[in-house]
Amino acid sequence: MLKKPDPRERTLNFVRMPAPFRVPKSLITSSFFLLAIATAFAGEGDSTSVDTEQVSTKGLPFELKTPSAADIETFQTAWCGALLAYRDNRPAEAMRLLRTVNATERLAQVYRTLFFAEAAMVANQRKAADSALEATLRWTKGSVWQQQLYSLRLQAFDVKTASPAAIKQFCQQGLKAPLEPAMKANFLYRLLALDDAFLSPSERMEAIRKLIEITGSDSRLDAVYRDLVTRFSSNQPTWEQRKMLLDIEEKLGKTDEAMERANSLLDKNPAQPEKQTLELKLANLTYRKGDYGAAALRYQKYDQTYGGSPEVLLQLARVARKMSNEPRAQVWYSKLVEQFPKNSKADDVYWMRAFDAEMAGDMEEAVESYSRLIAEFPSDLQAEKAMFRIGLAYYKRGDMEAAAEAFQGLRRLTPVSRTLPAGIYWEAKVAEQQNDSNSATRFRIEVASRFPFSFYGHLARFTLRSQGTWPDSLEWDRRFPSSQAEDVKSWLARHAPGFRETIDPSGESEYLPLSKMLEWRMDRLIGWTLRSQPPTFLSNPWALYVTARRCQEAGLWNEAYRFGALLGNLLPFEEWGKAPRTVLRLLYPPAYRTAVLTWAAHSGIPDGLVFGLMKQESGFDAQAMSKAGARGLMQMMPATGTTQAKREGLRNFNADALFDPETNARLGTAYLRDVQRRYSGNLYLTLAHYNAGPEALADWIPLMANRPQDEAVEDIGYSETRDYVKRVLANYWTYQALYD
């Protein structure tokens, strides 16, 4: 048994975790303490036990070995000394000590390599870091650690001093590994930077083909495109080379260039299926350009030549609507549902027909189309939304009895429908129209108590407060259970499936052996470790709660939110309103708090609104990039960032600066401020603009004007934007409540 450590001994404080979380000695050398977490959270034995001989390895993706007493002592001394040296900014000393570690187990060797490489990078010894990573990569092929090892090696590998042959070999190794697309794109870009003497034309074309498949639009792809144009300018490009340029132009949004190239390729009268592919591509490009008349002709020609497809028929309907030719759009809709009644596009058609009819005031047609959708696609999520829209249609028509019946139908869905909060809220509005104030109050209390963090739960709360009927029992400072560790564990045990009691909660600051790594800001290593946890860890609510808490304390916001969200997914939707406040703050974390508070105050924007928008846009991933190229926490487009940077006097701005949390928060809050001013402070319109842009919003404003906002929001034209506005506002109001 390990003895309780003397708190004055810094080194032993790390190794010998204080009670109640004591680690079996056999795990100490095996994996830098992290195997203890996996073992405990796998439910194999009591984590307070430290009997060396009684450690089960069932369910672990590796083998454990019991070291000798001498090995333990050496391992403890070297590991702890290295960690302390790293913490005290002595990376060279950390490297020296790590070289003495006798890691007999494979996973321990991986941790040692990652830690050693981190220290070497800090010490500016990139060659030493690269050598260690390369050696470890050779015997970890196919393992979950390839992604992490290659990620660090991309930074350690010095392209300035390496030979072209070494760079090529390095990139080819990375491309063969089981890596994520974004990681492979980094290797492809490095490969394409080689001179022609080291990369043959066929190898270059193959690398570009792979790049087109896996990457989105960014400045690096644009540089590849410009290089290709230069290369092909001196010689007549082949068919495949022209096709490649077309694919890149389409991906980069160079619509005019892509259309010109597609036309030139069609002039060559290519064989099938190339001709068919090019004709559809040209029609799509014409639509993207906004030349709807020409796009309609191209789609019709395609339909006549090759026969209808759901995608083309739907595009023909969209073109007709863009040209304000609603009867023609209905013809194409009818053709689609007749030819492809069970295709998912038919689902879309029923929805668009119904929604358009509702917006035009034809409630009978709207109800009929929504009902047809429910009948044809009863298990689809759209069917639940259609049930709700039927209630709205009856409400707008003034048929309150039918509206109430439709909204009540949502209560019968199992499991609990995500549309139920909306249904209950609108039951209250129906009751109000029927002069039944008692029922209206009862329904509002129900949605506010059962679904307090939903958009409708908040709206109900605001109304009840304004009417003076908000119950004291629902006050935010009274309704949540205690956040003491024992009470949190007890609540999770009752409400979270898969709960396993494996950690004594009385010493929360020492829940995990990860705590010192977190405390000492070994961000990359801890992040990699958390991403590689076994399934038994990721399905245990208590493990997720503890890990998310520790990540929050360390400022690892993306990881904290990731594990908090996993915990939220394990909790039944209808139980969220009963959770302890500390659990809820994992689902709504104050991520990048200093930057948000600083720049939100600077721009005069509520910080809760910024947190809520970041949560919806990026999930607090500072490195997030959408397919369209939006970057960072607030998902700003490079062009918007450039414009806003000029307004804010930010010099030397480039698009990649949007990946910096401080810069993104600064420019994002300034942009949000400017948009809000444009709409005189109306948050509904501000958020609709932020998501869909000013052009789409211009079409919706007449429908939303002079109406209660809770009704107007339901008629936003895009379902994505409609949901976006509701979610961001719900996030905002939840942040206000949870953080006062």
Secondary structure, 3 states (H helix, E strand, C coil): CCCCCCCCCHHHHHHCCCCCCCCCHHHHHHHCCHHHHHHHHCCCCCCCCCCCCCCCCCCCCCCCCCCCHHHHHHHHHHHHHHHHHHHCCCHHHHHHHHHCCCCCCHHHHHHHHHHHHHHHHHCCCHHHHHHHHHHHHHCCCCCCCHHHHHHHHHHHCCCCCCCHHHHHHHHHHHHHCCCCHHHHHHHHHHHHCCCCCCCCHHHHHHHHHHHHHHCCCCHHHHHHHHHHHHHHHCCCCCHHHHHHHHHHHHHHCCHHHHHHHHHHHHCCCCCCCHHHHHHHHHHHHHHHHCCHHHHHHHHHHHHHHHCCCHHHHHHHHHHHHHCCCHHHHHHHHHHHHHHCCCCHHHHHHHHHHHHHHHHCCCHHHHHHHHHHHHHHCCCCHHHHHHHHHHHHHHHHHCCHHHHHHHHHHHHHCCCCCCCHHHHHHHHHHHHHHCCCHHHHHHHHHHHHHHCCCCHHHHHHHHHHHHHCCCCHHHCHHHHCCCCCHHHHHHHHHHHCCCCCCCCCHHHHHHCCCCHHHHHCCCHHHHHHHHHCCCHHHHCCHHHHHHHHHHHHHHCCHHHHHHHHHHHHHHCCHHHHHHCCHHHHHHHCCCCCHHHHHHHHHHHCCCHHHHHHHHHHHHCCCCCCECCCCCECCCCECHHHHHHHHHHCCCCCCCHHHHHCHHHHHHHHHHHHHHHHHHCCCCHHHHHHHHHHCHHHHHHHHHHHCCCCHHHHHHHCCCHHHHHHHHHHHHHHHHHHHHCC
